[in-house]
Amino acid sequence: MKRVLFLLGHLNDRDIEWMITNGHKKTIKSGDILIHRGKNMENLYIILSGNLSIRDGVSNLNEIAEIGSGEILGEMSFLESRPPSVSVIATETSEVFVVPKELIKNRMKHDVQFQANFYYAIALFLSDRLRRTTDQLGYGTPEDLDSIDTNVLEGVAQAGARFSQILKKFAEI
């Protein structure tokens, strides 16, 4: 499941409008490094189109995963205020939606509901990522592999519509 659905499904319409207004689209060419291992991050990213490779960051040769449209990057560094432990490199021309971390943190200071919804959404998708990783390592429960938590399922349709809204907005630019 696209990680952006976790986030967009738990924010309200006002929060989505705020993100659209305060974020911007960035084009990344094939081979460009979006995230450098060990370098502090200033932004949270949502991949709008294209493909990116998550690399070990030491040599940038070892691919850990490939990700595409609808994925979120920078959430761990946002939560921990630590630099990333991997690098992210575009494998083709890609577009990302960029929201500065400082703007998000400032909004959280003034809007407790946004803060609660944002952190809850990140917790849900980090939990999902950990569960999938555990399954891939062979420690999961096979019957849980395709199940979706009801907390996530309730917001998926609305989140999909919101992601389409963001894509449409930036297609006009």
N, C-alpha and C positions, 0 to 999 in steps of 0.2 A: 504494500500500500504506500502511496506517496505520503511522505512525512508532512508535507504542507497541509494535508487534510486534517491532521491532528490540531495544528495551530489555528487554521481558519475556521474549523468547526467549533472552536471554543471561544472565539472572539465575537463581539457583537458587530452590527453594521457600522456603528460609529467608529469602532476600533479599526475596521477594515478601511474605511475612508481615511482615517488618520494615517494608516500605513501607506496607502496609495499617495496621499499628499506629501508625506515626509520621506518617501523612498524615491529611488530613481533606477532606471534601467542602465545596465552596463554591458557592453559587448566585449567578449574575450575571444581572442584569436587562438586558433589551434597552436598548442605548445606554450601558451602563456600560463604562468603560475598565478592562480587566484589566491591561494593560501600557502604561505611559507611555514614550514615546520620551525618552531621555536621563535617565531616573530609574532608579537602581540597583534591581536585583531581589533579593528576599529568598527567592523560591520557584522551584521547578520545577513546571510544571503539566501534567496530562494531561486532555484534554477528554473528559468522560464522555458528555455529550449537548449538543445545541444547535449553533449556528453562530456563528463569530466572524470578524471581518474584520480582516485585517492592512492597516494604513494607513500612508501615508508618514510620518506623525508630525508633519510641519510644519504642515499645515492639517487633517489628519485627514480630508480629503475624497477623496484619491486612494487607491482600493483597489488593493492589490498582489495580494492573494489572499484567498480565503475558505476557512476550515478548519472541520472538525467533529470528531465523535467519533473518538477514537483518536489524535489528533495530540498532540504534545508541544510545549510552549512554555517558553522560558527556558533552553534548553540552550546556546545560544551565550554568553549572559551568564554561565552557570555555568562554562563552560570558560575564558572570557577575563577574567572579573571586570570586565567593562565594561558600562555601561548599554546597553540595546537601542537600535537605530537606527530602530525602527518602533514604532507603537502598535498595540494589539490591543483591539478594541471588540466587545462582544456585539451581534449583529444580531437575536437572539431570546433569550429566557430560556435560559440554559445552565448546566450543572453542570460543575465542574472538580474534579479531585483535586489537592490541594495538598500538596507535600512541601517543608518548609523546607530551603534550601540548606545551612545550617549543620549540620543533623542529618545530611544526606548526607555532608558533608565530615568530620564527626566519625566517622561509621561507616567511612569510607574510611581514616582514620588507624589504626583498630583491626582492619580486615579487608581485607587485601591482595587476596584473591580477589574480593571485592565490588568493590573499586576497579578491578581489571583488567577485570572483566566489564562494569561500568558504562561505563568509558571506551571499551572496544571497541564496545559497542552504540551509543554516541553517534557514534563514528567511522563506523560502518557507515551509520547513517541520514543523517549529514551528507554522506557520499559519495554516497548515493542521491539526496539532494536536489540536490546539485551536478550530478550526471549528468542528472537530469531537467530542470534549468534549462538546461544546455548543449543538450540535445535540443530544448527549446522554442525556443531561440534559433537552431536550425537547424544546429548544429555537431555533433550526435551522429550515431551510426550507426543507421539505421532498424532493422536486425535486432536491435540491443541494446535497443530501446525497451521490449519486454515481457519481457526476460530477468531472472531473479532469481538473484543469487549463491547458490551452494550453502551458504555460511556462514549466510545468512539463511534459506534454505528449510528447513534442518534444524530450526530452532526455531520456525517459524511456527505449526504446529498447537498446540504447547505454549503459545506466547505467546497465541494466541487464547483458549485455555482459562483462562489466567491473567488476561487482560483481563476475561473473563466473570466470574471470581471476584471481581475488584475491583468490577465493576458490581453484582454480586449483593450484596456486602457493603454498599455504599452505598445500595442500594435499600431495605435494611432500616432505614436510619437515618431 
